Amino acid sequence: MKTKLIALPVALAIALTPVPASAQVCGIGIIIAAMAANAQQHRELTEKEAATCGLLLNQDPKGVEAQKRSAAKAKQTQQK
């Protein structure tokens, strides 16, 4: 719920700013979402989370699970 409350002002800021400023807001949103995902869950953003400027943070459970599986597979390959 807290994420949705934060997402609303960010979405409005993106929608109501000129094009160059909107690109900056999107970049900032991705950076903040990546920092939050790293701090809370020790993971990177999924493609869908990054493509939506971080607005779908924690709303893509399938993407997070796929990311965890690929990271575990890469770790096993690296240990061999």
mmCIF file as gemmi writes it, N, C-alpha and C atoms, coordinates in Angstrom:
data_model
loop_
_atom_site.group_PDB
_atom_site.id
_atom_site.type_symbol
_atom_site.label_atom_id
_atom_site.label_alt_id
_atom_site.label_comp_id
_atom_site.label_asym_id
_atom_site.label_entity_id
_atom_site.label_seq_id
_atom_site.pdbx_PDB_ins_code
_atom_site.Cartn_x
_atom_site.Cartn_y
_atom_site.Cartn_z
_atom_site.occupancy
_atom_site.B_iso_or_equiv
_atom_site.pdbx_formal_charge
_atom_site.auth_seq_id
_atom_site.auth_asym_id
_atom_site.pdbx_PDB_model_num
ATOM 1 N N . MET Axp A 1 ? 0.828 -1.196 0 1 0 ? 1 A 1
ATOM 2 C CA . MET Axp A 1 ? 0 0 0 1 0 ? 1 A 1
ATOM 3 C C . MET Axp A 1 ? 0.872 1.259 0 1 0 ? 1 A 1
ATOM 4 N N . LYS Axp A 2 ? 1.953 1.2 0.795 1 0 ? 2 A 1
ATOM 5 C CA . LYS Axp A 2 ? 2.835 2.354 0.888 1 0 ? 2 A 1
ATOM 6 C C . LYS Axp A 2 ? 3.476 2.653 -0.467 1 0 ? 2 A 1
ATOM 7 N N . THR Axp A 3 ? 3.819 1.586 -1.197 1 0 ? 3 A 1
ATOM 8 C CA . THR Axp A 3 ? 4.421 1.766 -2.519 1 0 ? 3 A 1
ATOM 9 C C . THR Axp A 3 ? 3.446 2.443 -3.467 1 0 ? 3 A 1
ATOM 10 N N . LYS Axp A 4 ? 2.183 2.067 -3.4 1 0 ? 4 A 1
ATOM 11 C CA . LYS Axp A 4 ? 1.178 2.673 -4.266 1 0 ? 4 A 1
ATOM 12 C C . LYS Axp A 4 ? 0.973 4.144 -3.925 1 0 ? 4 A 1
ATOM 13 N N . LEU Axp A 5 ? 1.069 4.481 -2.647 1 0 ? 5 A 1
ATOM 14 C CA . LEU Axp A 5 ? 0.929 5.888 -2.242 1 0 ? 5 A 1
ATOM 15 C C . LEU Axp A 5 ? 2.105 6.718 -2.742 1 0 ? 5 A 1
ATOM 16 N N . ILE Axp A 6 ? 3.268 6.123 -2.785 1 0 ? 6 A 1
ATOM 17 C CA . ILE Axp A 6 ? 4.451 6.825 -3.293 1 0 ? 6 A 1
ATOM 18 C C . ILE Axp A 6 ? 4.399 6.904 -4.814 1 0 ? 6 A 1
ATOM 19 N N . ALA Axp A 7 ? 3.872 5.873 -5.445 1 0 ? 7 A 1
ATOM 20 C CA . ALA Axp A 7 ? 3.844 5.814 -6.909 1 0 ? 7 A 1
ATOM 21 C C . ALA Axp A 7 ? 2.94 6.88 -7.514 1 0 ? 7 A 1
ATOM 22 N N . LEU Axp A 8 ? 1.87 7.227 -6.839 1 0 ? 8 A 1
ATOM 23 C CA . LEU Axp A 8 ? 0.923 8.205 -7.381 1 0 ? 8 A 1
ATOM 24 C C . LEU Axp A 8 ? 1.56 9.575 -7.612 1 0 ? 8 A 1
ATOM 25 N N . PRO Axp A 9 ? 2.25 10.174 -6.64 1 0 ? 9 A 1
ATOM 26 C CA . PRO Axp A 9 ? 2.876 11.475 -6.927 1 0 ? 9 A 1
ATOM 27 C C . PRO Axp A 9 ? 3.967 11.384 -7.991 1 0 ? 9 A 1
ATOM 28 N N . VAL Axp A 10 ? 4.695 10.27 -8.025 1 0 ? 10 A 1
ATOM 29 C CA . VAL Axp A 10 ? 5.731 10.116 -9.043 1 0 ? 10 A 1
ATOM 30 C C . VAL Axp A 10 ? 5.093 10.032 -10.423 1 0 ? 10 A 1
ATOM 31 N N . ALA Axp A 11 ? 4.006 9.276 -10.54 1 0 ? 11 A 1
ATOM 32 C CA . ALA Axp A 11 ? 3.307 9.162 -11.824 1 0 ? 11 A 1
ATOM 33 C C . ALA Axp A 11 ? 2.767 10.519 -12.264 1 0 ? 11 A 1
ATOM 34 N N . LEU Axp A 12 ? 2.22 11.285 -11.333 1 0 ? 12 A 1
ATOM 35 C CA . LEU Axp A 12 ? 1.717 12.621 -11.662 1 0 ? 12 A 1
ATOM 36 C C . LEU Axp A 12 ? 2.859 13.551 -12.081 1 0 ? 12 A 1
ATOM 37 N N . ALA Axp A 13 ? 3.99 13.432 -11.4 1 0 ? 13 A 1
ATOM 38 C CA . ALA Axp A 13 ? 5.142 14.271 -11.75 1 0 ? 13 A 1
ATOM 39 C C . ALA Axp A 13 ? 5.628 13.955 -13.16 1 0 ? 13 A 1
ATOM 40 N N . ILE Axp A 14 ? 5.653 12.673 -13.498 1 0 ? 14 A 1
ATOM 41 C CA . ILE Axp A 14 ? 6.081 12.279 -14.844 1 0 ? 14 A 1
ATOM 42 C C . ILE Axp A 14 ? 5.084 12.777 -15.883 1 0 ? 14 A 1
ATOM 43 N N . ALA Axp A 15 ? 3.8 12.645 -15.58 1 0 ? 15 A 1
ATOM 44 C CA . ALA Axp A 15 ? 2.763 13.024 -16.546 1 0 ? 15 A 1
ATOM 45 C C . ALA Axp A 15 ? 2.693 14.532 -16.765 1 0 ? 15 A 1
ATOM 46 N N . LEU Axp A 16 ? 2.979 15.32 -15.741 1 0 ? 16 A 1
ATOM 47 C CA . LEU Axp A 16 ? 2.772 16.761 -15.821 1 0 ? 16 A 1
ATOM 48 C C . LEU Axp A 16 ? 4.034 17.576 -16.102 1 0 ? 16 A 1
ATOM 49 N N . THR Axp A 17 ? 5.163 16.927 -16.276 1 0 ? 17 A 1
ATOM 50 C CA . THR Axp A 17 ? 6.386 17.678 -16.557 1 0 ? 17 A 1
ATOM 51 C C . THR Axp A 17 ? 6.702 17.646 -18.047 1 0 ? 17 A 1
ATOM 52 N N . PRO Axp A 18 ? 7.477 18.619 -18.508 1 0 ? 18 A 1
ATOM 53 C CA . PRO Axp A 18 ? 7.892 18.6 -19.912 1 0 ? 18 A 1
ATOM 54 C C . PRO Axp A 18 ? 8.749 17.37 -20.215 1 0 ? 18 A 1
ATOM 55 N N . VAL Axp A 19 ? 8.929 17.072 -21.466 1 0 ? 19 A 1
ATOM 56 C CA . VAL Axp A 19 ? 9.625 15.843 -21.879 1 0 ? 19 A 1
ATOM 57 C C . VAL Axp A 19 ? 11.027 15.7 -21.272 1 0 ? 19 A 1
ATOM 58 N N . PRO Axp A 20 ? 11.923 16.709 -21.358 1 0 ? 20 A 1
ATOM 59 C CA . PRO Axp A 20 ? 13.256 16.51 -20.781 1 0 ? 20 A 1
ATOM 60 C C . PRO Axp A 20 ? 13.221 16.273 -19.277 1 0 ? 20 A 1
ATOM 61 N N . ALA Axp A 21 ? 12.359 16.997 -18.578 1 0 ? 21 A 1
ATOM 62 C CA . ALA Axp A 21 ? 12.27 16.822 -17.13 1 0 ? 21 A 1
ATOM 63 C C . ALA Axp A 21 ? 11.667 15.47 -16.793 1 0 ? 21 A 1
ATOM 64 N N . SER Axp A 22 ? 10.738 14.991 -17.598 1 0 ? 22 A 1
ATOM 65 C CA . SER Axp A 22 ? 10.124 13.704 -17.356 1 0 ? 22 A 1
ATOM 66 C C . SER Axp A 22 ? 11.144 12.584 -17.475 1 0 ? 22 A 1
ATOM 67 N N . ALA Axp A 23 ? 12.085 12.718 -18.4 1 0 ? 23 A 1
ATOM 68 C CA . ALA Axp A 23 ? 13.146 11.723 -18.527 1 0 ? 23 A 1
ATOM 69 C C . ALA Axp A 23 ? 14.027 11.713 -17.283 1 0 ? 23 A 1
ATOM 70 N N . GLN Axp A 24 ? 14.261 12.874 -16.709 1 0 ? 24 A 1
ATOM 71 C CA . GLN Axp A 24 ? 15.056 12.954 -15.485 1 0 ? 24 A 1
ATOM 72 C C . GLN Axp A 24 ? 14.303 12.328 -14.317 1 0 ? 24 A 1
ATOM 73 N N . VAL Axp A 25 ? 13.006 12.566 -14.239 1 0 ? 25 A 1
ATOM 74 C CA . VAL Axp A 25 ? 12.198 11.993 -13.17 1 0 ? 25 A 1
ATOM 75 C C . VAL Axp A 25 ? 12.198 10.474 -13.282 1 0 ? 25 A 1
ATOM 76 N N . CYS Axp A 26 ? 12.111 9.96 -14.508 1 0 ? 26 A 1
ATOM 77 C CA . CYS Axp A 26 ? 12.132 8.518 -14.719 1 0 ? 26 A 1
ATOM 78 C C . CYS Axp A 26 ? 13.468 7.937 -14.259 1 0 ? 26 A 1
ATOM 79 N N . GLY Axp A 27 ? 14.55 8.594 -14.6 1 0 ? 27 A 1
ATOM 80 C CA . GLY Axp A 27 ? 15.87 8.127 -14.173 1 0 ? 27 A 1
ATOM 81 C C . GLY Axp A 27 ? 16.006 8.106 -12.666 1 0 ? 27 A 1
ATOM 82 N N . ILE Axp A 28 ? 15.504 9.147 -12.026 1 0 ? 28 A 1
ATOM 83 C CA . ILE Axp A 28 ? 15.544 9.217 -10.569 1 0 ? 28 A 1
ATOM 84 C C . ILE Axp A 28 ? 14.673 8.118 -9.968 1 0 ? 28 A 1
ATOM 85 N N . GLY Axp A 29 ? 13.506 7.872 -10.573 1 0 ? 29 A 1
ATOM 86 C CA . GLY Axp A 29 ? 12.617 6.814 -10.086 1 0 ? 29 A 1
ATOM 87 C C . GLY Axp A 29 ? 13.265 5.443 -10.158 1 0 ? 29 A 1
ATOM 88 N N . ILE Axp A 30 ? 13.984 5.188 -11.249 1 0 ? 30 A 1
ATOM 89 C CA . ILE Axp A 30 ? 14.671 3.902 -11.394 1 0 ? 30 A 1
ATOM 90 C C . ILE Axp A 30 ? 15.762 3.762 -10.337 1 0 ? 30 A 1
ATOM 91 N N . ILE Axp A 31 ? 16.521 4.821 -10.119 1 0 ? 31 A 1
ATOM 92 C CA . ILE Axp A 31 ? 17.607 4.768 -9.133 1 0 ? 31 A 1
ATOM 93 C C . ILE Axp A 31 ? 17.055 4.544 -7.734 1 0 ? 31 A 1
ATOM 94 N N . ILE Axp A 32 ? 16.003 5.259 -7.369 1 0 ? 32 A 1
ATOM 95 C CA . ILE Axp A 32 ? 15.415 5.109 -6.035 1 0 ? 32 A 1
ATOM 96 C C . ILE Axp A 32 ? 14.819 3.712 -5.863 1 0 ? 32 A 1
ATOM 97 N N . ALA Axp A 33 ? 14.127 3.221 -6.896 1 0 ? 33 A 1
ATOM 98 C CA . ALA Axp A 33 ? 13.54 1.88 -6.814 1 0 ? 33 A 1
ATOM 99 C C . ALA Axp A 33 ? 14.632 0.818 -6.706 1 0 ? 33 A 1
ATOM 100 N N . ALA Axp A 34 ? 15.725 0.987 -7.44 1 0 ? 34 A 1
ATOM 101 C CA . ALA Axp A 34 ? 16.827 0.022 -7.372 1 0 ? 34 A 1
ATOM 102 C C . ALA Axp A 34 ? 17.467 0.022 -5.987 1 0 ? 34 A 1
ATOM 103 N N . MET Axp A 35 ? 17.627 1.204 -5.409 1 0 ? 35 A 1
ATOM 104 C CA . MET Axp A 35 ? 18.191 1.283 -4.06 1 0 ? 35 A 1
ATOM 105 C C . MET Axp A 35 ? 17.252 0.636 -3.041 1 0 ? 35 A 1
ATOM 106 N N . ALA Axp A 36 ? 15.946 0.844 -3.201 1 0 ? 36 A 1
ATOM 107 C CA . ALA Axp A 36 ? 14.977 0.25 -2.279 1 0 ? 36 A 1
ATOM 108 C C . ALA Axp A 36 ? 14.953 -1.27 -2.409 1 0 ? 36 A 1
ATOM 109 N N . ALA Axp A 37 ? 14.97 -1.771 -3.64 1 0 ? 37 A 1
ATOM 110 C CA . ALA Axp A 37 ? 14.964 -3.229 -3.845 1 0 ? 37 A 1
ATOM 111 C C . ALA Axp A 37 ? 16.24 -3.85 -3.276 1 0 ? 37 A 1
ATOM 112 N N . ASN Axp A 38 ? 17.364 -3.17 -3.448 1 0 ? 38 A 1
ATOM 113 C CA . ASN Axp A 38 ? 18.62 -3.688 -2.926 1 0 ? 38 A 1
ATOM 114 C C . ASN Axp A 38 ? 18.624 -3.677 -1.398 1 0 ? 38 A 1
ATOM 115 N N . ALA Axp A 39 ? 18.163 -2.601 -0.796 1 0 ? 39 A 1
ATOM 116 C CA . ALA Axp A 39 ? 18.183 -2.484 0.655 1 0 ? 39 A 1
ATOM 117 C C . ALA Axp A 39 ? 17.183 -3.434 1.323 1 0 ? 39 A 1
ATOM 118 N N . GLN Axp A 40 ? 15.997 -3.574 0.74 1 0 ? 40 A 1
ATOM 119 C CA . GLN Axp A 40 ? 14.952 -4.376 1.378 1 0 ? 40 A 1
ATOM 120 C C . GLN Axp A 40 ? 15.067 -5.858 1.069 1 0 ? 40 A 1
ATOM 121 N N . GLN Axp A 41 ? 15.411 -6.186 -0.187 1 0 ? 41 A 1
ATOM 122 C CA . GLN Axp A 41 ? 15.338 -7.58 -0.607 1 0 ? 41 A 1
ATOM 123 C C . GLN Axp A 41 ? 16.652 -8.113 -1.174 1 0 ? 41 A 1
ATOM 124 N N . HIS Axp A 42 ? 17.692 -7.304 -1.176 1 0 ? 42 A 1
ATOM 125 C CA . HIS Axp A 42 ? 19.007 -7.701 -1.686 1 0 ? 42 A 1
ATOM 126 C C . HIS Axp A 42 ? 18.912 -8.268 -3.103 1 0 ? 42 A 1
ATOM 127 N N . ARG Axp A 43 ? 18.299 -7.501 -3.995 1 0 ? 43 A 1
ATOM 128 C CA . ARG Axp A 43 ? 18.134 -7.934 -5.379 1 0 ? 43 A 1
ATOM 129 C C . ARG Axp A 43 ? 18.188 -6.733 -6.316 1 0 ? 43 A 1
ATOM 130 N N . GLU Axp A 44 ? 18.285 -7.038 -7.61 1 0 ? 44 A 1
ATOM 131 C CA . GLU Axp A 44 ? 18.237 -5.997 -8.63 1 0 ? 44 A 1
ATOM 132 C C . GLU Axp A 44 ? 16.791 -5.825 -9.086 1 0 ? 44 A 1
ATOM 133 N N . LEU Axp A 45 ? 16.519 -4.751 -9.822 1 0 ? 45 A 1
ATOM 134 C CA . LEU Axp A 45 ? 15.186 -4.553 -10.386 1 0 ? 45 A 1
ATOM 135 C C . LEU Axp A 45 ? 14.941 -5.553 -11.509 1 0 ? 45 A 1
ATOM 136 N N . THR Axp A 46 ? 13.687 -5.936 -11.688 1 0 ? 46 A 1
ATOM 137 C CA . THR Axp A 46 ? 13.336 -6.753 -12.845 1 0 ? 46 A 1
ATOM 138 C C . THR Axp A 46 ? 13.194 -5.827 -14.051 1 0 ? 46 A 1
ATOM 139 N N . GLU Axp A 47 ? 13.096 -6.416 -15.222 1 0 ? 47 A 1
ATOM 140 C CA . GLU Axp A 47 ? 12.944 -5.599 -16.439 1 0 ? 47 A 1
ATOM 141 C C . GLU Axp A 47 ? 11.664 -4.77 -16.383 1 0 ? 47 A 1
ATOM 142 N N . LYS Axp A 48 ? 10.577 -5.383 -15.915 1 0 ? 48 A 1
ATOM 143 C CA . LYS Axp A 48 ? 9.292 -4.673 -15.865 1 0 ? 48 A 1
ATOM 144 C C . LYS Axp A 48 ? 9.346 -3.508 -14.876 1 0 ? 48 A 1
ATOM 145 N N . GLU Axp A 49 ? 10.001 -3.708 -13.738 1 0 ? 49 A 1
ATOM 146 C CA . GLU Axp A 49 ? 10.119 -2.634 -12.755 1 0 ? 49 A 1
ATOM 147 C C . GLU Axp A 49 ? 10.933 -1.465 -13.311 1 0 ? 49 A 1
ATOM 148 N N . ALA Axp A 50 ? 12.004 -1.77 -14.006 1 0 ? 50 A 1
ATOM 149 C CA . ALA Axp A 50 ? 12.843 -0.715 -14.569 1 0 ? 50 A 1
ATOM 150 C C . ALA Axp A 50 ? 12.136 -0.002 -15.719 1 0 ? 50 A 1
ATOM 151 N N . ALA Axp A 51 ? 11.399 -0.758 -16.536 1 0 ? 51 A 1
ATOM 152 C CA . ALA Axp A 51 ? 10.707 -0.16 -17.686 1 0 ? 51 A 1
ATOM 153 C C . ALA Axp A 51 ? 9.597 0.786 -17.261 1 0 ? 51 A 1
ATOM 154 N N . THR Axp A 52 ? 9.076 0.602 -16.049 1 0 ? 52 A 1
ATOM 155 C CA . THR Axp A 52 ? 8.002 1.479 -15.565 1 0 ? 52 A 1
ATOM 156 C C . THR Axp A 52 ? 8.541 2.559 -14.633 1 0 ? 52 A 1
ATOM 157 N N . CYS Axp A 53 ? 9.809 2.86 -14.759 1 0 ? 53 A 1
ATOM 158 C CA . CYS Axp A 53 ? 10.46 3.904 -13.94 1 0 ? 53 A 1
ATOM 159 C C . CYS Axp A 53 ? 10.395 3.596 -12.446 1 0 ? 53 A 1
ATOM 160 N N . GLY Axp A 54 ? 10.324 2.324 -12.102 1 0 ? 54 A 1
ATOM 161 C CA . GLY Axp A 54 ? 10.3 1.93 -10.7 1 0 ? 54 A 1
ATOM 162 C C . GLY Axp A 54 ? 8.926 1.966 -10.065 1 0 ? 54 A 1
ATOM 163 N N . LEU Axp A 55 ? 7.891 2.302 -10.827 1 0 ? 55 A 1
ATOM 164 C CA . LEU Axp A 55 ? 6.552 2.407 -10.255 1 0 ? 55 A 1
ATOM 165 C C . LEU Axp A 55 ? 5.96 1.048 -9.902 1 0 ? 55 A 1
ATOM 166 N N . LEU Axp A 56 ? 6.4 -0.016 -10.538 1 0 ? 56 A 1
ATOM 167 C CA . LEU Axp A 56 ? 5.875 -1.348 -10.247 1 0 ? 56 A 1
ATOM 168 C C . LEU Axp A 56 ? 6.771 -2.124 -9.289 1 0 ? 56 A 1
ATOM 169 N N . LEU Axp A 57 ? 7.5 -1.422 -8.457 1 0 ? 57 A 1
ATOM 170 C CA . LEU Axp A 57 ? 8.37 -2.077 -7.488 1 0 ? 57 A 1
ATOM 171 C C . LEU Axp A 57 ? 7.528 -2.983 -6.59 1 0 ? 57 A 1
ATOM 172 N N . ASN Axp A 58 ? 7.94 -4.212 -6.453 1 0 ? 58 A 1
ATOM 173 C CA . ASN Axp A 58 ? 7.26 -5.245 -5.655 1 0 ? 58 A 1
ATOM 174 C C . ASN Axp A 58 ? 5.908 -5.652 -6.226 1 0 ? 58 A 1
ATOM 175 N N . GLN Axp A 59 ? 5.61 -5.32 -7.459 1 0 ? 59 A 1
ATOM 176 C CA . GLN Axp A 59 ? 4.336 -5.706 -8.078 1 0 ? 59 A 1
ATOM 177 C C . GLN Axp A 59 ? 4.55 -6.747 -9.171 1 0 ? 59 A 1
ATOM 178 N N . ASP Axp A 60 ? 5.756 -7.293 -9.273 1 0 ? 60 A 1
ATOM 179 C CA . ASP Axp A 60 ? 6.087 -8.264 -10.319 1 0 ? 60 A 1
ATOM 180 C C . ASP Axp A 60 ? 6.689 -9.526 -9.676 1 0 ? 60 A 1
ATOM 181 N N . PRO Axp A 61 ? 5.87 -10.315 -8.953 1 0 ? 61 A 1
ATOM 182 C CA . PRO Axp A 61 ? 6.429 -11.482 -8.251 1 0 ? 61 A 1
ATOM 183 C C . PRO Axp A 61 ? 7.001 -12.54 -9.192 1 0 ? 61 A 1
ATOM 184 N N . LYS Axp A 62 ? 6.411 -12.71 -10.373 1 0 ? 62 A 1
ATOM 185 C CA . LYS Axp A 62 ? 6.937 -13.697 -11.318 1 0 ? 62 A 1
ATOM 186 C C . LYS Axp A 62 ? 8.319 -13.285 -11.803 1 0 ? 62 A 1
ATOM 187 N N . GLY Axp A 63 ? 8.495 -12.016 -12.071 1 0 ? 63 A 1
ATOM 188 C CA . GLY Axp A 63 ? 9.794 -11.517 -12.512 1 0 ? 63 A 1
ATOM 189 C C . GLY Axp A 63 ? 10.85 -11.657 -11.431 1 0 ? 63 A 1
ATOM 190 N N . VAL Axp A 64 ? 10.473 -11.419 -10.184 1 0 ? 64 A 1
ATOM 191 C CA . VAL Axp A 64 ? 11.413 -11.54 -9.07 1 0 ? 64 A 1
ATOM 192 C C . VAL Axp A 64 ? 11.832 -13.004 -8.908 1 0 ? 64 A 1
ATOM 193 N N . GLU Axp A 65 ? 10.869 -13.93 -8.999 1 0 ? 65 A 1
ATOM 194 C CA . GLU Axp A 65 ? 11.187 -15.349 -8.871 1 0 ? 65 A 1
ATOM 195 C C . GLU Axp A 65 ? 12.092 -15.813 -10.007 1 0 ? 65 A 1
ATOM 196 N N . ALA Axp A 66 ? 11.802 -15.375 -11.221 1 0 ? 66 A 1
ATOM 197 C CA . ALA Axp A 66 ? 12.645 -15.742 -12.366 1 0 ? 66 A 1
ATOM 198 C C . ALA Axp A 66 ? 14.056 -15.197 -12.184 1 0 ? 66 A 1
ATOM 199 N N . GLN Axp A 67 ? 14.153 -13.992 -11.657 1 0 ? 67 A 1
ATOM 200 C CA . GLN Axp A 67 ? 15.454 -13.38 -11.427 1 0 ? 67 A 1
ATOM 201 C C . GLN Axp A 67 ? 16.233 -14.171 -10.373 1 0 ? 67 A 1
ATOM 202 N N . LYS Axp A 68 ? 15.551 -14.618 -9.312 1 0 ? 68 A 1
ATOM 203 C CA . LYS Axp A 68 ? 16.213 -15.404 -8.271 1 0 ? 68 A 1
ATOM 204 C C . LYS Axp A 68 ? 16.699 -16.741 -8.829 1 0 ? 68 A 1
ATOM 205 N N . ARG Axp A 69 ? 15.866 -17.384 -9.671 1 0 ? 69 A 1
ATOM 206 C CA . ARG Axp A 69 ? 16.264 -18.665 -10.257 1 0 ? 69 A 1
ATOM 207 C C . ARG Axp A 69 ? 17.49 -18.5 -11.147 1 0 ? 69 A 1
ATOM 208 N N . SER Axp A 70 ? 17.502 -17.461 -11.971 1 0 ? 70 A 1
ATOM 209 C CA . SER Axp A 70 ? 18.647 -17.265 -12.863 1 0 ? 70 A 1
ATOM 210 C C . SER Axp A 70 ? 19.902 -16.907 -12.072 1 0 ? 70 A 1
ATOM 211 N N . ALA Axp A 71 ? 19.749 -16.164 -10.973 1 0 ? 71 A 1
ATOM 212 C CA . ALA Axp A 71 ? 20.904 -15.828 -10.141 1 0 ? 71 A 1
ATOM 213 C C . ALA Axp A 71 ? 21.449 -17.076 -9.453 1 0 ? 71 A 1
ATOM 214 N N . ALA Axp A 72 ? 20.559 -17.962 -8.99 1 0 ? 72 A 1
ATOM 215 C CA . ALA Axp A 72 ? 21.004 -19.203 -8.356 1 0 ? 72 A 1
ATOM 216 C C . ALA Axp A 72 ? 21.7 -20.107 -9.363 1 0 ? 72 A 1
ATOM 217 N N . LYS Axp A 73 ? 21.163 -20.163 -10.584 1 0 ? 73 A 1
ATOM 218 C CA . LYS Axp A 73 ? 21.777 -20.986 -11.629 1 0 ? 73 A 1
ATOM 219 C C . LYS Axp A 73 ? 23.168 -20.444 -11.982 1 0 ? 73 A 1
ATOM 220 N N . ALA Axp A 74 ? 23.295 -19.136 -12.071 1 0 ? 74 A 1
ATOM 221 C CA . ALA Axp A 74 ? 24.586 -18.524 -12.389 1 0 ? 74 A 1
ATOM 222 C C . ALA Axp A 74 ? 25.594 -18.78 -11.26 1 0 ? 74 A 1
ATOM 223 N N . LYS Axp A 75 ? 25.116 -18.746 -10.023 1 0 ? 75 A 1
ATOM 224 C CA . LYS Axp A 75 ? 25.994 -18.995 -8.883 1 0 ? 75 A 1
ATOM 225 C C . LYS Axp A 75 ? 26.49 -20.44 -8.896 1 0 ? 75 A 1
ATOM 226 N N . GLN Axp A 76 ? 25.611 -21.395 -9.227 1 0 ? 76 A 1
ATOM 227 C CA . GLN Axp A 76 ? 26.016 -22.793 -9.303 1 0 ? 76 A 1
ATOM 228 C C . GLN Axp A 76 ? 27.039 -22.998 -10.424 1 0 ? 76 A 1
ATOM 229 N N . THR Axp A 77 ? 26.82 -22.359 -11.559 1 0 ? 77 A 1
ATOM 230 C CA . THR Axp A 77 ? 27.738 -22.471 -12.687 1 0 ? 77 A 1
ATOM 231 C C . THR Axp A 77 ? 29.091 -21.871 -12.323 1 0 ? 77 A 1
ATOM 232 N N . GLN Axp A 78 ? 29.07 -20.798 -11.574 1 0 ? 78 A 1
ATOM 233 C CA . GLN Axp A 78 ? 30.303 -20.118 -11.203 1 0 ? 78 A 1
ATOM 234 C C . GLN Axp A 78 ? 31.118 -20.965 -10.208 1 0 ? 78 A 1
ATOM 235 N N . GLN Axp A 79 ? 30.447 -21.728 -9.349 1 0 ? 79 A 1
ATOM 236 C CA . GLN Axp A 79 ? 31.134 -22.538 -8.352 1 0 ? 79 A 1
ATOM 237 C C . GLN Axp A 79 ? 31.8 -23.768 -8.96 1 0 ? 79 A 1
ATOM 238 N N . LYS Axp A 80 ? 31.354 -24.197 -10.131 1 0 ? 80 A 1
ATOM 239 C CA . LYS Axp A 80 ? 31.923 -25.4 -10.761 1 0 ? 80 A 1
ATOM 240 C C . LYS Axp A 80 ? 33.254 -25.173 -11.338 1 0 ? 80 A 1
